[in-house]
Amino acid sequence: MLKKIHINRNNFFDYIRLYASFQVLIYHGSSALDYNVPELISIIFSYKGVPIFFALSGFLVTISWINSAFNLKKYLISRCLRIFPALWISALISFLLLLIFGKYKFAFSLKGLFWLFSQASFFTFWNPDELRDFGTGVVNGSLWTISVELQFYILVPLLIGIFIYLKKKFTWLISSLSLIIIASLSVSINHFIPSLPPGEGSTANEASLLIKLLYVSFAPYLCTFIMGMLLALIVGYVGQKVSSRYFIFLTYIAYN
């Protein structure tokens, strides 16, 4: 089994989240408001925010599963509390915005109520045609990532189970390679689908249902999530202090 992983509370996670949030804000803002991002800002925020969020999630969710002592009930409760209270508030605010901007007929229709339910559950990516004239064509386009995140919550126990099984049968290195192979399959998938985020532009709106569903599945983003998982496993194996030194060294090698 894997031992509990303790992370120092004095860390840079909030700064990483802030950077990723600003990157997403700048990217969507320039697209929606049609303005050019200054070159310096573009260079600073050149790393895409969504992969950063998924990698960070892979790191923290893996630690959550390990530290729950592989208790599925405890793990799921903690994950649900992490997502749903804020999501329900977001859904309520979105519903109120529809009322404020005159979308009464849709808001109180059967389809509108189904949309409200979808915004507060797993199907946050669903955006009916009645909302295509609202804002940029969607009330809260960033919520498509919630459904992907929930899929990752389900996948983590399975992937860690594979890791532990191979670790017992073989070695820590072999079990880690199995996760890297799975991540590589995700990279391969990205070569066969259009490189366009869901809900962005006419191409995405006109894309087939299969392509749309593929973009809101875990498959295209599994690689970055598993990278976060592997970092968590390394921290658990060698400790935070030692692993931090290796991370800094590897980062230096990768970018020089």
C-alpha positions, -999 to 999 in steps of 0.1 A, spaced: 0 0 0 10 37 -3 17 57 27 0 90 35 14 121 17 18 153 38 22 185 19 35 217 36 7 243 38 33 269 28 32 262 -9 26 279 -42 -6 261 -52 -27 293 -49 -2 312 -70 -4 285 -97 -42 286 -97 -41 324 -99 -17 322 -129 -39 296 -147 -71 317 -139 -56 348 -154 -44 329 -185 -80 316 -191 -94 351 -184 -71 368 -208 -76 342 -235 -114 342 -233 -115 380 -229 -95 387 -260 -117 362 -280 -150 375 -267 -142 412 -266 -120 411 -298 -89 429 -284 -52 422 -290 -33 410 -260 0 430 -255 30 409 -265 46 410 -230 13 397 -214 10 371 -241 46 358 -234 40 358 -196 8 339 -199 19 316 -227 12 284 -207 -24 273 -211 -44 275 -179 -67 244 -184 -38 219 -186 -23 235 -155 -55 231 -136 -58 194 -147 -22 186 -138 -26 203 -104 -59 184 -99 -41 151 -107 -15 159 -80 -40 169 -53 -68 144 -60 -43 115 -60 -31 127 -26 -67 129 -14 -74 93 -25 -42 80 -8 -48 100 24 -84 87 26 -68 53 33 -85 41 1 -119 45 18 -142 52 -12 -170 67 8 -147 91 26 -130 100 -7 -162 107 -26 -177 128 2 -146 150 3 -146 153 -35 -183 162 -37 -179 188 -10 -151 203 -30 -172 207 -62 -209 208 -56 -216 236 -31 -198 261 -53 -213 246 -84 -249 250 -70 -242 286 -62 -229 292 -97 -260 275 -112 -283 298 -91 -264 329 -101 -266 318 -138 -304 313 -134 -308 347 -119 -288 363 -147 -312 348 -172 -341 364 -154 -323 398 -151 -317 398 -188 -352 389 -198 -349 351 -205 -381 344 -184 -397 321 -210 -367 299 -213 -358 299 -176 -392 287 -165 -397 262 -194 -392 225 -190 -360 228 -211 -348 257 -190 -353 237 -158 -334 208 -173 -306 232 -182 -306 244 -146 -303 208 -134 -275 202 -158 -256 233 -146 -258 219 -110 -248 183 -119 -226 163 -142 -238 177 -175 -225 213 -171 -213 213 -207 -248 212 -221 -258 245 -237 -292 246 -255 -298 266 -287 -321 291 -268 -289 305 -251 -269 311 -283 -279 348 -283 -269 352 -246 -234 368 -242 -209 348 -262 -234 320 -268 -231 303 -234 -239 315 -199 -208 300 -182 -186 283 -208 -158 274 -184 -181 249 -166 -174 222 -192 -143 214 -172 -164 203 -142 -177 172 -160 -141 163 -170 -130 168 -134 -157 145 -121 -146 118 -145 -111 121 -131 -124 117 -96 -138 83 -107 -107 73 -126 -81 80 -98 -90 49 -77 -88 27 -108 -55 41 -119 -40 39 -84 -53 4 -82 -34 -5 -114 -3 12 -100 -5 -7 -67 -11 -41 -84 19 -37 -107 40 -24 -79 34 -56 -59 40 -78 -90 70 -60 -103 86 -27 -92 78 9 -86 94 19 -119 73 -6 -139 41 5 -123 50 42 -130 57 33 -166 22 18 -169 7 52 -160 30 69 -185 18 45 -213 -18 53 -205 -9 90 -206 7 85 -240 -25 70 -253 -42 103 -244 -16 122 -264 -23 100 -294 -60 107 -291 -53 144 -295 -38 138 -329 -71 125 -342 -95 153 -331 -96 190 -339 -76 211 -316 -105 233 -306 -120 237 -271 -157 230 -267 -180 259 -273 -153 281 -289 -162 295 -323 -185 282 -352 -164 251 -359 -171 237 -324 -208 246 -327 -210 228 -361 -189 198 -350 -205 164 -347 -220 153 -314 -193 126 -311 -165 153 -313 -183 175 -288 -187 146 -263 -151 136 -268 -139 171 -258 -159 169 -226 -145 134 -218 -114 127 -198 -96 113 -229 -79 144 -244 -67 156 -210 -57 124 -193 -20 130 -201 -17 162 -181 -38 147 -152 -15 116 -150 16 138 -150 1 154 -118 -6 119 -104 30 108 -110 44 139 -92 22 130 -62 35 95 -62 71 107 -64 64 130 -35 50 101 -15 80 79 -24 109 102 -17 93 130 4 84 166 -4 118 181 4 138 157 -18 113 156 -46 112 195 -48 150 194 -56 144 169 -83 115 189 -98 136 221 -99 165 203 -115 142 185 -141 124 218 -149 158 235 -155 169 207 -178 136 207 -197 137 244 -205 174 249 -212 
